[in-house]
Structure formats: structure tokens, C-alpha cells
Amino acid sequence: MNIIGFALCLDNSENDDLERNKVYPIVEPEPNDPESYLRVIDESEEDYLYPVEMFEIVNFPTQVADRILQNLAA
């Protein structure tokens, strides 16, 4: 699984696997994934597709992104 970025959840309406205002890892899309969706690792710890409008893409400095990835691996 290749994490390619991070997304802040802005809307979790009708979805128990996302928490509003939480940052989720974005996983590299699969070949047939629609462009209007992001593949994120949600609270189930699995990657699923969600509409991109539910998120804001966030760009962290390299050191911060590395620390987040280390915490995910722990």
C-alpha cells in the first residue's frame, strides 16, 4: 500500500468510518478508481473510496509527514 498524501475530513455525514476534522492517509488510486474519489485509510484501517468533496488535501512539511507515517506503522 503506497501512501501518497493526506486529507482532512470535512464531511462525514452518514459515514461511521470517518471522523470529521481528522487527517487520513491517501492511498495511491487503483486503475479503475473514478477521478472524483479519493482512496483513504479510514477508521476500519482499510482503504476505501470516498468522494473528494468530503476532504481537503493537506500538504505537511516532510518531517511532519514522516512522523505521521511512523505513527501509522506503530
PDB file of N, CA, C, O and CB in Angstrom:
ATOM      1  N   MET A   1       0.844  -1.168   0.000  1.00  0.00           N
ATOM      2  CA  MET A   1       0.000   0.000   0.000  1.00  0.00           C
ATOM      3  C   MET A   1       0.895   1.240   0.000  1.00  0.00           C
ATOM      4  O   MET A   1       1.755   1.395   0.867  1.00  0.00           O
ATOM      5  CB  MET A   1      -0.963  -0.007   1.219  1.00  0.00           C
ATOM      6  N   ASN A   2       0.686   2.114  -0.975  1.00  0.00           N
ATOM      7  CA  ASN A   2       1.539   3.284  -1.130  1.00  0.00           C
ATOM      8  C   ASN A   2       0.773   4.541  -0.731  1.00  0.00           C
ATOM      9  O   ASN A   2      -0.144   4.961  -1.438  1.00  0.00           O
ATOM     10  CB  ASN A   2       2.053   3.398  -2.581  1.00  0.00           C
ATOM     11  N   ILE A   3       1.146   5.149   0.408  1.00  0.00           N
ATOM     12  CA  ILE A   3       0.512   6.381   0.865  1.00  0.00           C
ATOM     13  C   ILE A   3       1.126   7.538   0.095  1.00  0.00           C
ATOM     14  O   ILE A   3       2.344   7.715   0.079  1.00  0.00           O
ATOM     15  CB  ILE A   3       0.681   6.575   2.411  1.00  0.00           C
ATOM     16  N   ILE A   4       0.256   8.334  -0.553  1.00  0.00           N
ATOM     17  CA  ILE A   4       0.742   9.412  -1.423  1.00  0.00           C
ATOM     18  C   ILE A   4       0.418  10.800  -0.897  1.00  0.00           C
ATOM     19  O   ILE A   4       0.792  11.793  -1.522  1.00  0.00           O
ATOM     20  CB  ILE A   4       0.158   9.259  -2.799  1.00  0.00           C
ATOM     21  N   GLY A   5      -0.266  10.896   0.231  1.00  0.00           N
ATOM     22  CA  GLY A   5      -0.608  12.199   0.790  1.00  0.00           C
ATOM     23  C   GLY A   5      -1.579  12.062   1.940  1.00  0.00           C
ATOM     24  O   GLY A   5      -1.804  10.975   2.473  1.00  0.00           O
ATOM     25  N   PHE A   6      -2.159  13.220   2.313  1.00  0.00           N
ATOM     26  CA  PHE A   6      -3.067  13.255   3.451  1.00  0.00           C
ATOM     27  C   PHE A   6      -4.263  14.133   3.129  1.00  0.00           C
ATOM     28  O   PHE A   6      -4.166  15.091   2.361  1.00  0.00           O
ATOM     29  CB  PHE A   6      -2.348  13.763   4.712  1.00  0.00           C
ATOM     30  N   ALA A   7      -5.407  13.784   3.741  1.00  0.00           N
ATOM     31  CA  ALA A   7      -6.640  14.533   3.506  1.00  0.00           C
ATOM     32  C   ALA A   7      -7.352  14.768   4.834  1.00  0.00           C
ATOM     33  O   ALA A   7      -7.456  13.863   5.663  1.00  0.00           O
ATOM     34  CB  ALA A   7      -7.566  13.781   2.512  1.00  0.00           C
ATOM     35  N   LEU A   8      -7.834  15.977   5.023  1.00  0.00           N
ATOM     36  CA  LEU A   8      -8.601  16.347   6.200  1.00  0.00           C
ATOM     37  C   LEU A   8     -10.071  16.120   5.908  1.00  0.00           C
ATOM     38  O   LEU A   8     -10.601  16.663   4.938  1.00  0.00           O
ATOM     39  CB  LEU A   8      -8.334  17.820   6.607  1.00  0.00           C
ATOM     40  N   CYS A   9     -10.739  15.325   6.733  1.00  0.00           N
ATOM     41  CA  CYS A   9     -12.158  15.035   6.538  1.00  0.00           C
ATOM     42  C   CYS A   9     -12.978  16.252   6.981  1.00  0.00           C
ATOM     43  O   CYS A   9     -12.890  16.682   8.131  1.00  0.00           O
ATOM     44  CB  CYS A   9     -12.584  13.754   7.333  1.00  0.00           C
ATOM     45  N   LEU A  10     -13.767  16.797   6.064  1.00  0.00           N
ATOM     46  CA  LEU A  10     -14.628  17.941   6.357  1.00  0.00           C
ATOM     47  C   LEU A  10     -16.088  17.541   6.497  1.00  0.00           C
ATOM     48  O   LEU A  10     -16.883  18.284   7.073  1.00  0.00           O
ATOM     49  CB  LEU A  10     -14.490  18.985   5.273  1.00  0.00           C
ATOM     50  N   ASP A  11     -16.442  16.386   5.982  1.00  0.00           N
ATOM     51  CA  ASP A  11     -17.830  15.943   5.978  1.00  0.00           C
ATOM     52  C   ASP A  11     -17.871  14.429   6.150  1.00  0.00           C
ATOM     53  O   ASP A  11     -17.377  13.684   5.304  1.00  0.00           O
ATOM     54  CB  ASP A  11     -18.550  16.370   4.668  1.00  0.00           C
ATOM     55  N   ASN A  12     -18.457  13.990   7.243  1.00  0.00           N
ATOM     56  CA  ASN A  12     -18.580  12.552   7.471  1.00  0.00           C
ATOM     57  C   ASN A  12     -20.045  12.134   7.574  1.00  0.00           C
ATOM     58  O   ASN A  12     -20.363  11.095   8.153  1.00  0.00           O
ATOM     59  CB  ASN A  12     -17.827  12.148   8.743  1.00  0.00           C
ATOM     60  N   SER A  13     -20.924  12.944   7.013  1.00  0.00           N
ATOM     61  CA  SER A  13     -22.352  12.661   7.117  1.00  0.00           C
ATOM     62  C   SER A  13     -22.664  11.265   6.593  1.00  0.00           C
ATOM     63  O   SER A  13     -22.237  10.870   5.508  1.00  0.00           O
ATOM     64  CB  SER A  13     -23.166  13.710   6.350  1.00  0.00           C
ATOM     65  N   GLU A  14     -23.413  10.546   7.393  1.00  0.00           N
ATOM     66  CA  GLU A  14     -23.849   9.191   7.052  1.00  0.00           C
ATOM     67  C   GLU A  14     -22.691   8.208   6.873  1.00  0.00           C
ATOM     68  O   GLU A  14     -22.812   7.230   6.136  1.00  0.00           O
ATOM     69  CB  GLU A  14     -24.669   9.228   5.789  1.00  0.00           C
ATOM     70  N   ASN A  15     -21.580   8.465   7.541  1.00  0.00           N
ATOM     71  CA  ASN A  15     -20.440   7.566   7.415  1.00  0.00           C
ATOM     72  C   ASN A  15     -19.774   7.388   8.770  1.00  0.00           C
ATOM     73  O   ASN A  15     -19.189   8.329   9.306  1.00  0.00           O
ATOM     74  CB  ASN A  15     -19.429   8.101   6.380  1.00  0.00           C
ATOM     75  N   ASP A  16     -19.859   6.183   9.325  1.00  0.00           N
ATOM     76  CA  ASP A  16     -19.287   5.907  10.636  1.00  0.00           C
ATOM     77  C   ASP A  16     -17.797   5.595  10.593  1.00  0.00           C
ATOM     78  O   ASP A  16     -17.160   5.492  11.641  1.00  0.00           O
ATOM     79  CB  ASP A  16     -20.013   4.765  11.269  1.00  0.00           C
ATOM     80  N   ASP A  17     -17.236   5.443   9.404  1.00  0.00           N
ATOM     81  CA  ASP A  17     -15.822   5.085   9.277  1.00  0.00           C
ATOM     82  C   ASP A  17     -14.904   6.282   9.077  1.00  0.00           C
ATOM     83  O   ASP A  17     -13.713   6.117   8.813  1.00  0.00           O
ATOM     84  CB  ASP A  17     -15.646   4.137   8.136  1.00  0.00           C
ATOM     85  N   LEU A  18     -15.458   7.492   9.202  1.00  0.00           N
ATOM     86  CA  LEU A  18     -14.662   8.710   9.110  1.00  0.00           C
ATOM     87  C   LEU A  18     -15.023   9.624  10.273  1.00  0.00           C
ATOM     88  O   LEU A  18     -16.173   9.671  10.708  1.00  0.00           O
ATOM     89  CB  LEU A  18     -14.889   9.427   7.751  1.00  0.00           C
ATOM     90  N   GLU A  19     -14.023  10.349  10.769  1.00  0.00           N
ATOM     91  CA  GLU A  19     -14.258  11.351  11.804  1.00  0.00           C
ATOM     92  C   GLU A  19     -14.008  12.728  11.214  1.00  0.00           C
ATOM     93  O   GLU A  19     -12.973  12.980  10.598  1.00  0.00           O
ATOM     94  CB  GLU A  19     -13.351  11.105  13.044  1.00  0.00           C
ATOM     95  N   ARG A  20     -14.976  13.616  11.414  1.00  0.00           N
ATOM     96  CA  ARG A  20     -14.827  14.984  10.916  1.00  0.00           C
ATOM     97  C   ARG A  20     -13.633  15.652  11.601  1.00  0.00           C
ATOM     98  O   ARG A  20     -13.408  15.458  12.795  1.00  0.00           O
ATOM     99  CB  ARG A  20     -16.128  15.807  11.156  1.00  0.00           C
ATOM    100  N   ASN A  21     -12.877  16.432  10.843  1.00  0.00           N
ATOM    101  CA  ASN A  21     -11.699  17.175  11.304  1.00  0.00           C
ATOM    102  C   ASN A  21     -10.512  16.280  11.635  1.00  0.00           C
ATOM    103  O   ASN A  21      -9.608  16.699  12.359  1.00  0.00           O
ATOM    104  CB  ASN A  21     -12.055  17.990  12.516  1.00  0.00           C
ATOM    105  N   LYS A  22     -10.500  15.074  11.126  1.00  0.00           N
ATOM    106  CA  LYS A  22      -9.359  14.167  11.308  1.00  0.00           C
ATOM    107  C   LYS A  22      -8.631  14.008   9.978  1.00  0.00           C
ATOM    108  O   LYS A  22      -9.248  14.020   8.913  1.00  0.00           O
ATOM    109  CB  LYS A  22      -9.825  12.776  11.852  1.00  0.00           C
ATOM    110  N   VAL A  23      -7.318  13.861  10.055  1.00  0.00           N
ATOM    111  CA  VAL A  23      -6.487  13.681   8.858  1.00  0.00           C
ATOM    112  C   VAL A  23      -6.342  12.196   8.571  1.00  0.00           C
ATOM    113  O   VAL A  23      -6.053  11.396   9.460  1.00  0.00           O
ATOM    114  CB  VAL A  23      -5.088  14.344   9.038  1.00  0.00           C
ATOM    115  N   TYR A  24      -6.552  11.844   7.296  1.00  0.00           N
ATOM    116  CA  TYR A  24      -6.456  10.447   6.848  1.00  0.00           C
ATOM    117  C   TYR A  24      -5.404  10.322   5.752  1.00  0.00           C
ATOM    118  O   TYR A  24      -5.245  11.232   4.938  1.00  0.00           O
ATOM    119  CB  TYR A  24      -7.831   9.933   6.336  1.00  0.00           C
ATOM    120  N   PRO A  25      -4.685   9.202   5.727  1.00  0.00           N
ATOM    121  CA  PRO A  25      -3.733   8.953   4.646  1.00  0.00           C
ATOM    122  C   PRO A  25      -4.474   8.669   3.335  1.00  0.00           C
ATOM    123  O   PRO A  25      -5.493   7.979   3.309  1.00  0.00           O
ATOM    124  CB  PRO A  25      -2.803   7.769   5.007  1.00  0.00           C
ATOM    125  N   ILE A  26      -3.938   9.216   2.269  1.00  0.00           N
ATOM    126  CA  ILE A  26      -4.449   8.941   0.924  1.00  0.00           C
ATOM    127  C   ILE A  26      -3.576   7.854   0.318  1.00  0.00           C
ATOM    128  O   ILE A  26      -2.348   7.935   0.352  1.00  0.00           O
ATOM    129  CB  ILE A  26      -4.456  10.237   0.024  1.00  0.00           C
ATOM    130  N   VAL A  27      -4.222   6.838  -0.235  1.00  0.00           N
ATOM    131  CA  VAL A  27      -3.522   5.723  -0.858  1.00  0.00           C
ATOM    132  C   VAL A  27      -3.552   5.907  -2.372  1.00  0.00           C
ATOM    133  O   VAL A  27      -4.501   6.459  -2.928  1.00  0.00           O
ATOM    134  CB  VAL A  27      -4.159   4.361  -0.448  1.00  0.00           C
ATOM    135  N   GLU A  28      -2.510   5.442  -3.016  1.00  0.00           N
ATOM    136  CA  GLU A  28      -2.429   5.506  -4.469  1.00  0.00           C
ATOM    137  C   GLU A  28      -3.686   4.883  -5.086  1.00  0.00           C
ATOM    138  O   GLU A  28      -4.083   3.782  -4.703  1.00  0.00           O
ATOM    139  CB  GLU A  28      -1.152   4.787  -4.979  1.00  0.00           C
ATOM    140  N   PRO A  29      -4.312   5.583  -6.037  1.00  0.00           N
ATOM    141  CA  PRO A  29      -5.543   5.047  -6.628  1.00  0.00           C
ATOM    142  C   PRO A  29      -5.286   3.776  -7.436  1.00  0.00           C
ATOM    143  O   PRO A  29      -4.202   3.559  -7.977  1.00  0.00           O
ATOM    144  CB  PRO A  29      -6.194   6.098  -7.520  1.00  0.00           C
ATOM    145  N   GLU A  30      -6.317   2.954  -7.492  1.00  0.00           N
ATOM    146  CA  GLU A  30      -6.269   1.764  -8.331  1.00  0.00           C
ATOM    147  C   GLU A  30      -6.683   2.156  -9.752  1.00  0.00           C
ATOM    148  O   GLU A  30      -7.324   3.191  -9.936  1.00  0.00           O
ATOM    149  CB  GLU A  30      -7.194   0.634  -7.763  1.00  0.00           C
ATOM    150  N   PRO A  31      -6.334   1.361 -10.748  1.00  0.00           N
ATOM    151  CA  PRO A  31      -6.568   1.740 -12.152  1.00  0.00           C
ATOM    152  C   PRO A  31      -8.010   2.147 -12.490  1.00  0.00           C
ATOM    153  O   PRO A  31      -8.210   3.041 -13.313  1.00  0.00           O
ATOM    154  CB  PRO A  31      -6.180   0.601 -13.029  1.00  0.00           C
ATOM    155  N   ASN A  32      -9.001   1.521 -11.884  1.00  0.00           N
ATOM    156  CA  ASN A  32     -10.391   1.827 -12.229  1.00  0.00           C
ATOM    157  C   ASN A  32     -11.069   2.808 -11.283  1.00  0.00           C
ATOM    158  O   ASN A  32     -12.276   3.023 -11.394  1.00  0.00           O
ATOM    159  CB  ASN A  32     -11.179   0.569 -12.263  1.00  0.00           C
ATOM    160  N   ASP A  33     -10.328   3.411 -10.355  1.00  0.00           N
ATOM    161  CA  ASP A  33     -10.923   4.372  -9.426  1.00  0.00           C
ATOM    162  C   ASP A  33     -11.372   5.631 -10.164  1.00  0.00           C
ATOM    163  O   ASP A  33     -10.618   6.168 -10.976  1.00  0.00           O
ATOM    164  CB  ASP A  33      -9.923   4.735  -8.314  1.00  0.00           C
ATOM    165  N   PRO A  34     -12.590   6.111  -9.895  1.00  0.00           N
ATOM    166  CA  PRO A  34     -13.040   7.366 -10.509  1.00  0.00           C
ATOM    167  C   PRO A  34     -12.186   8.538 -10.029  1.00  0.00           C
ATOM    168  O   PRO A  34     -11.730   8.545  -8.886  1.00  0.00           O
ATOM    169  CB  PRO A  34     -14.527   7.624 -10.185  1.00  0.00           C
ATOM    170  N   GLU A  35     -11.971   9.520 -10.889  1.00  0.00           N
ATOM    171  CA  GLU A  35     -11.144  10.672 -10.537  1.00  0.00           C
ATOM    172  C   GLU A  35     -11.774  11.547  -9.461  1.00  0.00           C
ATOM    173  O   GLU A  35     -11.067  12.288  -8.778  1.00  0.00           O
ATOM    174  CB  GLU A  35     -10.875  11.501 -11.763  1.00  0.00           C
ATOM    175  N   SER A  36     -13.071  11.473  -9.302  1.00  0.00           N
ATOM    176  CA  SER A  36     -13.762  12.316  -8.323  1.00  0.00           C
ATOM    177  C   SER A  36     -13.799  11.679  -6.930  1.00  0.00           C
ATOM    178  O   SER A  36     -14.542  12.133  -6.060  1.00  0.00           O
ATOM    179  CB  SER A  36     -15.182  12.600  -8.794  1.00  0.00           C
ATOM    180  N   TYR A  37     -12.995  10.625  -6.719  1.00  0.00           N
ATOM    181  CA  TYR A  37     -12.932   9.936  -5.438  1.00  0.00           C
ATOM    182  C   TYR A  37     -11.494   9.837  -4.957  1.00  0.00           C
ATOM    183  O   TYR A  37     -10.553   9.799  -5.750  1.00  0.00           O
ATOM    184  CB  TYR A  37     -13.555   8.542  -5.543  1.00  0.00           C
ATOM    185  N   LEU A  38     -11.346   9.795  -3.627  1.00  0.00           N
ATOM    186  CA  LEU A  38     -10.050   9.539  -3.007  1.00  0.00           C
ATOM    187  C   LEU A  38     -10.101   8.178  -2.333  1.00  0.00           C
ATOM    188  O   LEU A  38     -11.127   7.778  -1.783  1.00  0.00           O
ATOM    189  CB  LEU A  38      -9.678  10.656  -1.984  1.00  0.00           C
ATOM    190  N   ARG A  39      -8.997   7.487  -2.385  1.00  0.00           N
ATOM    191  CA  ARG A  39      -8.869   6.217  -1.673  1.00  0.00           C
ATOM    192  C   ARG A  39      -8.116   6.535  -0.382  1.00  0.00           C
ATOM    193  O   ARG A  39      -6.923   6.839  -0.416  1.00  0.00           O
ATOM    194  CB  ARG A  39      -8.116   5.108  -2.548  1.00  0.00           C
ATOM    195  N   VAL A  40      -8.811   6.466   0.758  1.00  0.00           N
ATOM    196  CA  VAL A  40      -8.199   6.800   2.046  1.00  0.00           C
ATOM    197  C   VAL A  40      -8.291   5.610   2.997  1.00  0.00           C
ATOM    198  O   VAL A  40      -9.161   4.749   2.865  1.00  0.00           O
ATOM    199  CB  VAL A  40      -8.880   8.042   2.670  1.00  0.00           C
ATOM    200  N   ILE A  41      -7.370   5.588   3.956  1.00  0.00           N
ATOM    201  CA  ILE A  41      -7.418   4.585   5.012  1.00  0.00           C
ATOM    202  C   ILE A  41      -8.288   5.180   6.120  1.00  0.00           C
ATOM    203  O   ILE A  41      -7.907   6.153   6.771  1.00  0.00           O
ATOM    204  CB  ILE A  41      -5.961   4.200   5.539  1.00  0.00           C
ATOM    205  N   ASP A  42      -9.458   4.582   6.322  1.00  0.00           N
ATOM    206  CA  ASP A  42     -10.413   5.131   7.279  1.00  0.00           C
ATOM    207  C   ASP A  42     -10.290   4.452   8.645  1.00  0.00           C
ATOM    208  O   ASP A  42      -9.311   3.754   8.909  1.00  0.00           O
ATOM    209  CB  ASP A  42     -11.840   4.981   6.745  1.00  0.00           C
ATOM    210  N   GLU A  43     -11.276   4.657   9.502  1.00  0.00           N
ATOM    211  CA  GLU A  43     -11.241   4.121  10.866  1.00  0.00           C
ATOM    212  C   GLU A  43     -11.242   2.590  10.910  1.00  0.00           C
ATOM    213  O   GLU A  43     -10.859   2.006  11.923  1.00  0.00           O
ATOM    214  CB  GLU A  43     -12.423   4.645  11.650  1.00  0.00           C
ATOM    215  N   SER A  44     -11.659   1.945   9.844  1.00  0.00           N
ATOM    216  CA  SER A  44     -11.622   0.483   9.797  1.00  0.00           C
ATOM    217  C   SER A  44     -10.204  -0.029   9.529  1.00  0.00           C
ATOM    218  O   SER A  44      -9.954  -1.234   9.547  1.00  0.00           O
ATOM    219  CB  SER A  44     -12.583  -0.038   8.718  1.00  0.00           C
ATOM    220  N   GLU A  45      -9.283   0.906   9.281  1.00  0.00           N
ATOM    221  CA  GLU A  45      -7.876   0.632   8.956  1.00  0.00           C
ATOM    222  C   GLU A  45      -7.710  -0.045   7.604  1.00  0.00           C
ATOM    223  O   GLU A  45      -6.677  -0.652   7.324  1.00  0.00           O
ATOM    224  CB  GLU A  45      -7.255  -0.236  10.030  1.00  0.00           C
ATOM    225  N   GLU A  46      -8.736   0.066   6.769  1.00  0.00           N
ATOM    226  CA  GLU A  46      -8.699  -0.422   5.388  1.00  0.00           C
ATOM    227  C   GLU A  46      -8.846   0.783   4.466  1.00  0.00           C
ATOM    228  O   GLU A  46      -9.331   1.834   4.885  1.00  0.00           O
ATOM    229  CB  GLU A  46      -9.830  -1.489   5.117  1.00  0.00           C
ATOM    230  N   ASP A  47      -8.429   0.629   3.215  1.00  0.00           N
ATOM    231  CA  ASP A  47      -8.591   1.739   2.276  1.00  0.00           C
ATOM    232  C   ASP A  47      -9.907   1.590   1.509  1.00  0.00           C
ATOM    233  O   ASP A  47     -10.251   0.514   1.019  1.00  0.00           O
ATOM    234  CB  ASP A  47      -7.395   1.802   1.291  1.00  0.00           C
ATOM    235  N   TYR A  48     -10.626   2.709   1.426  1.00  0.00           N
ATOM    236  CA  TYR A  48     -11.904   2.754   0.729  1.00  0.00           C
ATOM    237  C   TYR A  48     -12.000   4.040  -0.075  1.00  0.00           C
ATOM    238  O   TYR A  48     -11.290   5.010   0.191  1.00  0.00           O
ATOM    239  CB  TYR A  48     -13.080   2.644   1.723  1.00  0.00           C
ATOM    240  N   LEU A  49     -12.885   4.035  -1.060  1.00  0.00           N
ATOM    241  CA  LEU A  49     -13.124   5.216  -1.886  1.00  0.00           C
ATOM    242  C   LEU A  49     -14.174   6.111  -1.243  1.00  0.00           C
ATOM    243  O   LEU A  49     -15.207   5.646  -0.761  1.00  0.00           O
ATOM    244  CB  LEU A  49     -13.565   4.808  -3.302  1.00  0.00           C
ATOM    245  N   TYR A  50     -13.881   7.411  -1.249  1.00  0.00           N
ATOM    246  CA  TYR A  50     -14.814   8.424  -0.766  1.00  0.00           C
ATOM    247  C   TYR A  50     -14.808   9.596  -1.740  1.00  0.00           C
ATOM    248  O   TYR A  50     -13.789   9.869  -2.375  1.00  0.00           O
ATOM    249  CB  TYR A  50     -14.443   8.894   0.676  1.00  0.00           C
ATOM    250  N   PRO A  51     -15.941  10.294  -1.864  1.00  0.00           N
ATOM    251  CA  PRO A  51     -15.980  11.463  -2.743  1.00  0.00           C
ATOM    252  C   PRO A  51     -14.960  12.514  -2.295  1.00  0.00           C
ATOM    253  O   PRO A  51     -14.843  12.807  -1.106  1.00  0.00           O
ATOM    254  CB  PRO A  51     -17.398  12.071  -2.766  1.00  0.00           C
ATOM    255  N   VAL A  52     -14.239  13.065  -3.240  1.00  0.00           N
ATOM    256  CA  VAL A  52     -13.184  14.028  -2.942  1.00  0.00           C
ATOM    257  C   VAL A  52     -13.729  15.258  -2.222  1.00  0.00           C
ATOM    258  O   VAL A  52     -13.007  15.884  -1.446  1.00  0.00           O
ATOM    259  CB  VAL A  52     -12.479  14.447  -4.224  1.00  0.00           C
ATOM    260  N   GLU A  53     -14.999  15.617  -2.468  1.00  0.00           N
ATOM    261  CA  GLU A  53     -15.550  16.811  -1.834  1.00  0.00           C
ATOM    262  C   GLU A  53     -15.745  16.658  -0.325  1.00  0.00           C
ATOM    263  O   GLU A  53     -16.058  17.635   0.356  1.00  0.00           O
ATOM    264  CB  GLU A  53     -16.865  17.159  -2.475  1.00  0.00           C
ATOM    265  N   MET A  54     -15.568  15.467   0.196  1.00  0.00           N
ATOM    266  CA  MET A  54     -15.646  15.254   1.640  1.00  0.00           C
ATOM    267  C   MET A  54     -14.353  15.660   2.350  1.00  0.00           C
ATOM    268  O   MET A  54     -14.305  15.679   3.580  1.00  0.00           O
ATOM    269  CB  MET A  54     -15.961  13.794   1.934  1.00  0.00           C
ATOM    270  N   PHE A  55     -13.307  15.983   1.586  1.00  0.00           N
ATOM    271  CA  PHE A  55     -11.977  16.214   2.150  1.00  0.00           C
ATOM    272  C   PHE A  55     -11.343  17.498   1.626  1.00  0.00           C
ATOM    273  O   PHE A  55     -11.743  18.057   0.606  1.00  0.00           O
ATOM    274  CB  PHE A  55     -11.074  15.037   1.843  1.00  0.00           C
ATOM    275  N   GLU A  56     -10.343  17.932   2.369  1.00  0.00           N
ATOM    276  CA  GLU A  56      -9.424  18.969   1.916  1.00  0.00           C
ATOM    277  C   GLU A  56      -8.039  18.330   1.933  1.00  0.00           C
ATOM    278  O   GLU A  56      -7.607  17.800   2.956  1.00  0.00           O
ATOM    279  CB  GLU A  56      -9.491  20.279   2.828  1.00  0.00           C
ATOM    280  N   ILE A  57      -7.352  18.382   0.805  1.00  0.00           N
ATOM    281  CA  ILE A  57      -5.995  17.828   0.725  1.00  0.00           C
ATOM    282  C   ILE A  57      -5.071  18.733   1.539  1.00  0.00           C
ATOM    283  O   ILE A  57      -5.119  19.956   1.409  1.00  0.00           O
ATOM    284  CB  ILE A  57      -5.502  17.712  -0.776  1.00  0.00           C
ATOM    285  N   VAL A  58      -4.238  18.129   2.372  1.00  0.00           N
ATOM    286  CA  VAL A  58      -3.290  18.903   3.182  1.00  0.00           C
ATOM    287  C   VAL A  58      -1.868  18.478   2.826  1.00  0.00           C
ATOM    288  O   VAL A  58      -1.586  17.300   2.610  1.00  0.00           O
ATOM    289  CB  VAL A  58      -3.560  18.704   4.709  1.00  0.00           C
ATOM    290  N   ASN A  59      -0.993  19.459   2.771  1.00  0.00           N
ATOM    291  CA  ASN A  59       0.417  19.213   2.473  1.00  0.00           C
ATOM    292  C   ASN A  59       1.241  19.561   3.701  1.00  0.00           C
ATOM    293  O   ASN A  59       1.368  20.729   4.067  1.00  0.00           O
ATOM    294  CB  ASN A  59       0.888  20.037   1.236  1.00  0.00           C
ATOM    295  N   PHE A  60       1.791  18.547   4.325  1.00  0.00           N
ATOM    296  CA  PHE A  60       2.619  18.744   5.504  1.00  0.00           C
ATOM    297  C   PHE A  60       4.082  18.849   5.106  1.00  0.00           C
ATOM    298  O   PHE A  60       4.489  18.300   4.081  1.00  0.00           O
ATOM    299  CB  PHE A  60       2.417  17.601   6.507  1.00  0.00           C
ATOM    300  N   PRO A  61       4.884  19.558   5.917  1.00  0.00           N
ATOM    301  CA  PRO A  61       6.331  19.505   5.701  1.00  0.00           C
ATOM    302  C   PRO A  61       6.793  18.053   5.812  1.00  0.00           C
ATOM    303  O   PRO A  61       6.157  17.248   6.492  1.00  0.00           O
ATOM    304  CB  PRO A  61       7.091  20.412   6.729  1.00  0.00           C
ATOM    305  N   THR A  62       7.874  17.726   5.159  1.00  0.00           N
ATOM    306  CA  THR A  62       8.380  16.357   5.100  1.00  0.00           C
ATOM    307  C   THR A  62       8.546  15.737   6.481  1.00  0.00           C
ATOM    308  O   THR A  62       8.176  14.582   6.692  1.00  0.00           O
ATOM    309  CB  THR A  62       9.701  16.328   4.372  1.00  0.00           C
ATOM    310  N   GLN A  63       9.104  16.501   7.427  1.00  0.00           N
ATOM    311  CA  GLN A  63       9.321  15.961   8.776  1.00  0.00           C
ATOM    312  C   GLN A  63       7.996  15.561   9.430  1.00  0.00           C
ATOM    313  O   GLN A  63       7.912  14.523  10.084  1.00  0.00           O
ATOM    314  CB  GLN A  63      10.052  16.996   9.658  1.00  0.00           C
ATOM    315  N   VAL A  64       6.972  16.381   9.251  1.00  0.00           N
ATOM    316  CA  VAL A  64       5.666  16.089   9.853  1.00  0.00           C
ATOM    317  C   VAL A  64       5.049  14.860   9.186  1.00  0.00           C
ATOM    318  O   VAL A  64       4.545  13.967   9.868  1.00  0.00           O
ATOM    319  CB  VAL A  64       4.713  17.311   9.725  1.00  0.00           C
ATOM    320  N   ALA A  65       5.089  14.815   7.862  1.00  0.00           N
ATOM    321  CA  ALA A  65       4.544  13.662   7.131  1.00  0.00           C
ATOM    322  C   ALA A  65       5.254  12.380   7.551  1.00  0.00           C
ATOM    323  O   ALA A  65       4.609  11.347   7.730  1.00  0.00           O
ATOM    324  CB  ALA A  65       4.679  13.869   5.605  1.00  0.00           C
ATOM    325  N   ASP A  66       6.561  12.434   7.709  1.00  0.00           N
ATOM    326  CA  ASP A  66       7.320  11.255   8.141  1.00  0.00           C
ATOM    327  C   ASP A  66       6.896  10.793   9.530  1.00  0.00           C
ATOM    328  O   ASP A  66       6.790   9.592   9.778  1.00  0.00           O
ATOM    329  CB  ASP A  66       8.819  11.556   8.130  1.00  0.00           C
ATOM    330  N   ARG A  67       6.652  11.736  10.438  1.00  0.00           N
ATOM    331  CA  ARG A  67       6.218  11.372  11.791  1.00  0.00           C
ATOM    332  C   ARG A  67       4.832  10.748  11.771  1.00  0.00           C
ATOM    333  O   ARG A  67       4.574   9.795  12.507  1.00  0.00           O
ATOM    334  CB  ARG A  67       6.226  12.600  12.707  1.00  0.00           C
ATOM    335  N   ILE A  68       3.939  11.268  10.943  1.00  0.00           N
ATOM    336  CA  ILE A  68       2.594  10.686  10.825  1.00  0.00           C
ATOM    337  C   ILE A  68       2.703   9.257  10.314  1.00  0.00           C
ATOM    338  O   ILE A  68       2.052   8.354  10.839  1.00  0.00           O
ATOM    339  CB  ILE A  68       1.696  11.535   9.877  1.00  0.00           C
ATOM    340  N   LEU A  69       3.525   9.052   9.290  1.00  0.00           N
ATOM    341  CA  LEU A  69       3.698   7.709   8.733  1.00  0.00           C
ATOM    342  C   LEU A  69       4.302   6.747   9.755  1.00  0.00           C
ATOM    343  O   LEU A  69       3.931   5.574   9.798  1.00  0.00           O
ATOM    344  CB  LEU A  69       4.583   7.765   7.488  1.00  0.00           C
ATOM    345  N   GLN A  70       5.224   7.235  10.569  1.00  0.00           N
ATOM    346  CA  GLN A  70       5.815   6.393  11.622  1.00  0.00           C
ATOM    347  C   GLN A  70       4.734   5.977  12.630  1.00  0.00           C
ATOM    348  O   GLN A  70       4.703   4.828  13.071  1.00  0.00           O
ATOM    349  CB  GLN A  70       6.974   7.150  12.348  1.00  0.00           C
ATOM    350  N   ASN A  71       3.862   6.903  12.986  1.00  0.00           N
ATOM    351  CA  ASN A  71       2.791   6.595  13.937  1.00  0.00           C
ATOM    352  C   ASN A  71       1.798   5.600  13.340  1.00  0.00           C
ATOM    353  O   ASN A  71       1.252   4.765  14.062  1.00  0.00           O
ATOM    354  CB  ASN A  71       2.062   7.883  14.357  1.00  0.00           C
ATOM    355  N   LEU A  72       1.560   5.678  12.047  1.00  0.00           N
ATOM    356  CA  LEU A  72       0.666   4.738  11.401  1.00  0.00           C
ATOM    357  C   LEU A  72       1.237   3.323  11.429  1.00  0.00           C
ATOM    358  O   LEU A  72       0.500   2.345  11.555  1.00  0.00           O
ATOM    359  CB  LEU A  72       0.398   5.169   9.970  1.00  0.00           C
ATOM    360  N   ALA A  73       2.550   3.231  11.310  1.00  0.00           N
ATOM    361  CA  ALA A  73       3.206   1.932  11.267  1.00  0.00           C
ATOM    362  C   ALA A  73       3.303   1.290  12.653  1.00  0.00           C
ATOM    363  O   ALA A  73       3.496   0.080  12.773  1.00  0.00           O
ATOM    364  CB  ALA A  73       4.591   2.074  10.665  1.00  0.00           C
ATOM    365  N   ALA A  74       3.168   2.105  13.687  1.00  0.00           N
ATOM    366  CA  ALA A  74       3.311   1.595  15.062  1.00  0.00           C
ATOM    367  C   ALA A  74       2.119   0.798  15.521  1.00  0.00           C
ATOM    368  O   ALA A  74       2.100   0.310  16.651  1.00  0.00           O
ATOM    369  CB  ALA A  74       3.535   2.730  16.016  1.00  0.00           C
TER     370      ALA A  74
END
